[in-house]
Amino acid sequence: MPNSSKRRGRSSTLVFEKWNYVLLLIGVLLITVGFTAMYIENVYKGFISLYVSPILIIGGYAEIIYALLWSPSDEDVPQDA
């Protein structure tokens, strides 16, 4: 019975680099801070819950999209000699 779970002929490189994970973490933190501020300020209908929180949340989602689409340029990738 063939073992189809083994990867043959593929390199063991990661899909994302460290910078991608940092950007993803920043995006998740922006979304968390935005929703938390919206929840805290929801009782008073203040400036933060109406204007700042939606900007933080949209910025967080934009950061996540950027982190998923970002790839290093050819100059950034070290060449194996």
SEBA-567098 format. One record per atom (N, C-alpha, C): residue number from 1; residue in three letters; chain; atom name; x negated, y negated, z. Coordinates in steps of 0.001 Angstrom, whole numbers, plus 500000, padded with zeros to 6 digits. Layout:
<rs>
+-----+-----+----+----+--------+--------+--------+
:   i :  aa : ch : at :   east :  north :     up :
+-----+-----+----+----+--------+--------+--------+
: NUM : ala :  A : CA :      X :      Y :      Z :
...
+-----+-----+----+----+--------+--------+--------+
</rs>
This chain:
<rs>
+-----+-----+----+----+--------+--------+--------+
:   i :  aa : ch : at :   east :  north :     up :
+-----+-----+----+----+--------+--------+--------+
:   1 : met :  A :  N : 499155 : 501178 : 500000 :
:   1 : met :  A : CA : 500000 : 500000 : 500000 :
:   1 : met :  A :  C : 499109 : 498758 : 500000 :
:   2 : pro :  A :  N : 499265 : 497866 : 499024 :
:   2 : pro :  A : CA : 498392 : 496690 : 498951 :
:   2 : pro :  A :  C : 498713 : 495697 : 500053 :
:   3 : asn :  A :  N : 497657 : 495082 : 500525 :
:   3 : asn :  A : CA : 497804 : 494078 : 501574 :
:   3 : asn :  A :  C : 497880 : 492707 : 500910 :
:   4 : ser :  A :  N : 499056 : 492155 : 500801 :
:   4 : ser :  A : CA : 499244 : 490888 : 500102 :
:   4 : ser :  A :  C : 498961 : 489673 : 500975 :
:   5 : ser :  A :  N : 498713 : 489901 : 502268 :
:   5 : ser :  A : CA : 498480 : 488756 : 503148 :
:   5 : ser :  A :  C : 497050 : 488242 : 503063 :
:   6 : lys :  A :  N : 496131 : 489012 : 502487 :
:   6 : lys :  A : CA : 494754 : 488556 : 502364 :
:   6 : lys :  A :  C : 494627 : 487589 : 501204 :
:   7 : arg :  A :  N : 493823 : 486587 : 501413 :
:   7 : arg :  A : CA : 493594 : 485601 : 500362 :
:   7 : arg :  A :  C : 492333 : 486002 : 499611 :
:   8 : arg :  A :  N : 492481 : 486236 : 498352 :
:   8 : arg :  A : CA : 491332 : 486622 : 497550 :
:   8 : arg :  A :  C : 490978 : 485497 : 496598 :
:   9 : gly :  A :  N : 489716 : 485119 : 496618 :
:   9 : gly :  A : CA : 489244 : 484114 : 495690 :
:   9 : gly :  A :  C : 489623 : 482689 : 496042 :
:  10 : arg :  A :  N : 490200 : 482471 : 497197 :
:  10 : arg :  A : CA : 490573 : 481110 : 497603 :
:  10 : arg :  A :  C : 489569 : 480590 : 498612 :
:  11 : ser :  A :  N : 489320 : 479309 : 498539 :
:  11 : ser :  A : CA : 488432 : 478703 : 499529 :
:  11 : ser :  A :  C : 489215 : 478437 : 500815 :
:  12 : ser :  A :  N : 488498 : 478347 : 501896 :
:  12 : ser :  A : CA : 489147 : 478155 : 503196 :
:  12 : ser :  A :  C : 489152 : 476686 : 503601 :
:  13 : thr :  A :  N : 489441 : 475795 : 502675 :
:  13 : thr :  A : CA : 489499 : 474379 : 503006 :
:  13 : thr :  A :  C : 490871 : 474028 : 503548 :
:  14 : leu :  A :  N : 490891 : 473028 : 504404 :
:  14 : leu :  A : CA : 492154 : 472576 : 504971 :
:  14 : leu :  A :  C : 492883 : 471682 : 503975 :
:  15 : val :  A :  N : 494184 : 471647 : 504092 :
:  15 : val :  A : CA : 494983 : 470816 : 503206 :
:  15 : val :  A :  C : 494773 : 469342 : 503546 :
:  16 : phe :  A :  N : 494794 : 469021 : 504836 :
:  16 : phe :  A : CA : 494620 : 467649 : 505280 :
:  16 : phe :  A :  C : 493270 : 467491 : 505954 :
:  17 : glu :  A :  N : 492807 : 466261 : 505992 :
:  17 : glu :  A : CA : 491588 : 465944 : 506719 :
:  17 : glu :  A :  C : 491957 : 465327 : 508062 :
:  18 : lys :  A :  N : 490932 : 465006 : 508826 :
:  18 : lys :  A : CA : 491156 : 464434 : 510156 :
:  18 : lys :  A :  C : 491911 : 463107 : 510058 :
:  19 : trp :  A :  N : 491586 : 462303 : 509053 :
:  19 : trp :  A : CA : 492229 : 460998 : 508897 :
:  19 : trp :  A :  C : 493727 : 461148 : 508629 :
:  20 : asn :  A :  N : 494136 : 462181 : 507901 :
:  20 : asn :  A : CA : 495553 : 462414 : 507660 :
:  20 : asn :  A :  C : 496294 : 462683 : 508972 :
:  21 : tyr :  A :  N : 495684 : 463475 : 509836 :
:  21 : tyr :  A : CA : 496317 : 463774 : 511113 :
:  21 : tyr :  A :  C : 496383 : 462547 : 512020 :
:  22 : val :  A :  N : 495378 : 461695 : 511955 :
:  22 : val :  A : CA : 495401 : 460449 : 512735 :
:  22 : val :  A :  C : 496545 : 459561 : 512253 :
:  23 : leu :  A :  N : 496700 : 459440 : 510937 :
:  23 : leu :  A : CA : 497791 : 458629 : 510386 :
:  23 : leu :  A :  C : 499154 : 459218 : 510736 :
:  24 : leu :  A :  N : 499273 : 460543 : 510700 :
:  24 : leu :  A : CA : 500534 : 461182 : 511096 :
:  24 : leu :  A :  C : 500849 : 460901 : 512560 :
:  25 : leu :  A :  N : 499845 : 460969 : 513417 :
:  25 : leu :  A : CA : 500053 : 460703 : 514837 :
:  25 : leu :  A :  C : 500480 : 459258 : 515073 :
:  26 : ile :  A :  N : 499867 : 458327 : 514354 :
:  26 : ile :  A : CA : 500250 : 456915 : 514477 :
:  26 : ile :  A :  C : 501707 : 456723 : 514045 :
:  27 : gly :  A :  N : 502107 : 457372 : 512960 :
:  27 : gly :  A : CA : 503488 : 457266 : 512492 :
:  27 : gly :  A :  C : 504481 : 457821 : 513493 :
:  28 : val :  A :  N : 504158 : 458967 : 514075 :
:  28 : val :  A : CA : 505060 : 459563 : 515078 :
:  28 : val :  A :  C : 505141 : 458673 : 516311 :
:  29 : leu :  A :  N : 504008 : 458085 : 516711 :
:  29 : leu :  A : CA : 504035 : 457178 : 517866 :
:  29 : leu :  A :  C : 504856 : 455924 : 517585 :
:  30 : leu :  A :  N : 504762 : 455379 : 516375 :
:  30 : leu :  A : CA : 505580 : 454211 : 516029 :
:  30 : leu :  A :  C : 507073 : 454541 : 516082 :
:  31 : ile :  A :  N : 507444 : 455696 : 515566 :
:  31 : ile :  A : CA : 508853 : 456099 : 515593 :
:  31 : ile :  A :  C : 509315 : 456310 : 517022 :
:  32 : thr :  A :  N : 508489 : 456947 : 517840 :
:  32 : thr :  A : CA : 508857 : 457188 : 519241 :
:  32 : thr :  A :  C : 509009 : 455879 : 520013 :
:  33 : val :  A :  N : 508076 : 454961 : 519820 :
:  33 : val :  A : CA : 508166 : 453662 : 520497 :
:  33 : val :  A :  C : 509390 : 452894 : 520014 :
:  34 : gly :  A :  N : 509690 : 452953 : 518726 :
:  34 : gly :  A : CA : 510855 : 452252 : 518186 :
:  34 : gly :  A :  C : 512165 : 452768 : 518757 :
:  35 : phe :  A :  N : 512319 : 454094 : 518784 :
:  35 : phe :  A : CA : 513560 : 454649 : 519329 :
:  35 : phe :  A :  C : 513659 : 454441 : 520841 :
:  36 : thr :  A :  N : 512524 : 454496 : 521534 :
:  36 : thr :  A : CA : 512545 : 454255 : 522982 :
:  36 : thr :  A :  C : 512925 : 452813 : 523288 :
:  37 : ala :  A :  N : 512357 : 451875 : 522548 :
:  37 : ala :  A : CA : 512703 : 450469 : 522762 :
:  37 : ala :  A :  C : 514162 : 450206 : 522412 :
:  38 : met :  A :  N : 514652 : 450872 : 521387 :
:  38 : met :  A : CA : 516058 : 450704 : 521019 :
:  38 : met :  A :  C : 516974 : 451261 : 522101 :
:  39 : tyr :  A :  N : 516575 : 452375 : 522689 :
:  39 : tyr :  A : CA : 517385 : 452973 : 523742 :
:  39 : tyr :  A :  C : 517379 : 452105 : 525000 :
:  40 : ile :  A :  N : 516227 : 451590 : 525367 :
:  40 : ile :  A : CA : 516121 : 450781 : 526580 :
:  40 : ile :  A :  C : 516871 : 449465 : 526423 :
:  41 : glu :  A :  N : 516753 : 448831 : 525288 :
:  41 : glu :  A : CA : 517382 : 447537 : 525047 :
:  41 : glu :  A :  C : 518833 : 447659 : 524590 :
:  42 : asn :  A :  N : 519333 : 448851 : 524392 :
:  42 : asn :  A : CA : 520685 : 449041 : 523855 :
:  42 : asn :  A :  C : 521753 : 448473 : 524782 :
:  43 : val :  A :  N : 521506 : 448484 : 526059 :
:  43 : val :  A : CA : 522493 : 448000 : 527015 :
:  43 : val :  A :  C : 522692 : 446496 : 526870 :
:  44 : tyr :  A :  N : 521634 : 445765 : 526624 :
:  44 : tyr :  A : CA : 521709 : 444307 : 526603 :
:  44 : tyr :  A :  C : 521858 : 443716 : 525207 :
:  45 : lys :  A :  N : 521736 : 444524 : 524167 :
:  45 : lys :  A : CA : 521816 : 444057 : 522774 :
:  45 : lys :  A :  C : 520837 : 442918 : 522536 :
:  46 : gly :  A :  N : 519612 : 443147 : 522934 :
:  46 : gly :  A : CA : 518596 : 442108 : 522849 :
:  46 : gly :  A :  C : 517910 : 442043 : 521501 :
:  47 : phe :  A :  N : 516943 : 441149 : 521447 :
:  47 : phe :  A : CA : 516177 : 440905 : 520230 :
:  47 : phe :  A :  C : 515376 : 442132 : 519813 :
:  48 : ile :  A :  N : 514822 : 442834 : 520790 :
:  48 : ile :  A : CA : 513968 : 443983 : 520475 :
:  48 : ile :  A :  C : 514772 : 445106 : 519834 :
:  49 : ser :  A :  N : 515941 : 445412 : 520376 :
:  49 : ser :  A : CA : 516718 : 446529 : 519828 :
:  49 : ser :  A :  C : 517329 : 446194 : 518478 :
:  50 : leu :  A :  N : 517553 : 444930 : 518193 :
:  50 : leu :  A : CA : 518182 : 444561 : 516922 :
:  50 : leu :  A :  C : 517188 : 444304 : 515802 :
:  51 : tyr :  A :  N : 515991 : 443829 : 516127 :
:  51 : tyr :  A : CA : 515059 : 443410 : 515081 :
:  51 : tyr :  A :  C : 513719 : 444147 : 515109 :
:  52 : val :  A :  N : 513143 : 444319 : 516272 :
:  52 : val :  A : CA : 511809 : 444905 : 516351 :
:  52 : val :  A :  C : 511850 : 446424 : 516197 :
:  53 : ser :  A :  N : 512777 : 447080 : 516860 :
:  53 : ser :  A : CA : 512851 : 448538 : 516809 :
:  53 : ser :  A :  C : 513076 : 449097 : 515400 :
:  54 : pro :  A :  N : 513999 : 448561 : 514611 :
:  54 : pro :  A : CA : 514147 : 449089 : 513247 :
:  54 : pro :  A :  C : 512894 : 448903 : 512391 :
:  55 : ile :  A :  N : 512168 : 447805 : 512608 :
:  55 : ile :  A : CA : 510925 : 447590 : 511865 :
:  55 : ile :  A :  C : 509878 : 448616 : 512273 :
:  56 : leu :  A :  N : 509788 : 448916 : 513563 :
:  56 : leu :  A : CA : 508855 : 449934 : 514035 :
:  56 : leu :  A :  C : 509201 : 451307 : 513476 :
:  57 : ile :  A :  N : 510477 : 451639 : 513448 :
:  57 : ile :  A : CA : 510902 : 452954 : 512960 :
:  57 : ile :  A :  C : 510634 : 453092 : 511466 :
:  58 : ile :  A :  N : 510975 : 452089 : 510685 :
:  58 : ile :  A : CA : 510720 : 452137 : 509245 :
:  58 : ile :  A :  C : 509217 : 452160 : 508983 :
:  59 : gly :  A :  N : 508454 : 451393 : 509757 :
:  59 : gly :  A : CA : 507002 : 451418 : 509621 :
:  59 : gly :  A :  C : 506415 : 452783 : 509948 :
:  60 : gly :  A :  N : 506986 : 453451 : 510948 :
:  60 : gly :  A : CA : 506528 : 454796 : 511299 :
:  60 : gly :  A :  C : 506784 : 455790 : 510189 :
:  61 : tyr :  A :  N : 507967 : 455730 : 509595 :
:  61 : tyr :  A : CA : 508269 : 456636 : 508475 :
:  61 : tyr :  A :  C : 507393 : 456326 : 507264 :
:  62 : ala :  A :  N : 507126 : 455062 : 507018 :
:  62 : ala :  A : CA : 506235 : 454693 : 505912 :
:  62 : ala :  A :  C : 504818 : 455195 : 506178 :
:  63 : glu :  A :  N : 504379 : 455123 : 507414 :
:  63 : glu :  A : CA : 503053 : 455618 : 507776 :
:  63 : glu :  A :  C : 502945 : 457127 : 507572 :
:  64 : ile :  A :  N : 503987 : 457852 : 507910 :
:  64 : ile :  A : CA : 503984 : 459304 : 507711 :
:  64 : ile :  A :  C : 503946 : 459643 : 506226 :
:  65 : ile :  A :  N : 504707 : 458944 : 505424 :
:  65 : ile :  A : CA : 504692 : 459185 : 503976 :
:  65 : ile :  A :  C : 503312 : 458885 : 503414 :
:  66 : tyr :  A :  N : 502702 : 457796 : 503861 :
:  66 : tyr :  A : CA : 501355 : 457446 : 503412 :
:  66 : tyr :  A :  C : 500347 : 458515 : 503833 :
:  67 : ala :  A :  N : 500485 : 459032 : 505065 :
:  67 : ala :  A : CA : 499561 : 460056 : 505548 :
:  67 : ala :  A :  C : 499695 : 461347 : 504754 :
:  68 : leu :  A :  N : 500900 : 461670 : 504323 :
:  68 : leu :  A : CA : 501095 : 462889 : 503542 :
:  68 : leu :  A :  C : 500572 : 462752 : 502122 :
:  69 : leu :  A :  N : 500602 : 461553 : 501578 :
:  69 : leu :  A : CA : 500181 : 461349 : 500195 :
:  69 : leu :  A :  C : 498720 : 460941 : 500062 :
:  70 : trp :  A :  N : 498067 : 460516 : 501144 :
:  70 : trp :  A : CA : 496696 : 460036 : 501068 :
:  70 : trp :  A :  C : 495732 : 461187 : 500830 :
:  71 : ser :  A :  N : 494819 : 461005 : 499914 :
:  71 : ser :  A : CA : 493736 : 461959 : 499709 :
:  71 : ser :  A :  C : 492458 : 461163 : 499497 :
:  72 : pro :  A :  N : 491327 : 461714 : 499914 :
:  72 : pro :  A : CA : 490075 : 460957 : 499801 :
:  72 : pro :  A :  C : 489661 : 460803 : 498346 :
:  73 : ser :  A :  N : 488971 : 459719 : 498080 :
:  73 : ser :  A : CA : 488466 : 459508 : 496724 :
:  73 : ser :  A :  C : 487229 : 460366 : 496517 :
:  74 : asp :  A :  N : 486752 : 460433 : 495304 :
:  74 : asp :  A : CA : 485595 : 461256 : 494992 :
:  74 : asp :  A :  C : 484326 : 460766 : 495679 :
:  75 : glu :  A :  N : 484241 : 459458 : 495952 :
:  75 : glu :  A : CA : 483066 : 458920 : 496628 :
:  75 : glu :  A :  C : 483044 : 459319 : 498097 :
:  76 : asp :  A :  N : 484203 : 459540 : 498721 :
:  76 : asp :  A : CA : 484274 : 459869 : 500132 :
:  76 : asp :  A :  C : 483951 : 461331 : 500409 :
:  77 : val :  A :  N : 484146 : 462201 : 499437 :
:  77 : val :  A : CA : 483951 : 463627 : 499634 :
:  77 : val :  A :  C : 482465 : 463956 : 499539 :
:  78 : pro :  A :  N : 481884 : 464574 : 500564 :
:  78 : pro :  A : CA : 480462 : 464929 : 500486 :
:  78 : pro :  A :  C : 480245 : 466055 : 499488 :
:  79 : gln :  A :  N : 479201 : 465926 : 498701 :
:  79 : gln :  A : CA : 478883 : 466916 : 497680 :
:  79 : gln :  A :  C : 477918 : 467957 : 498267 :
:  80 : asp :  A :  N : 478194 : 469234 : 498044 :
:  80 : asp :  A : CA : 477290 : 470290 : 498453 :
:  80 : asp :  A :  C : 476151 : 470404 : 497458 :
:  81 : ala :  A :  N : 474922 : 470269 : 497938 :
:  81 : ala :  A : CA : 473771 : 470300 : 497028 :
:  81 : ala :  A :  C : 473201 : 471672 : 496851 :
+-----+-----+----+----+--------+--------+--------+
</rs>
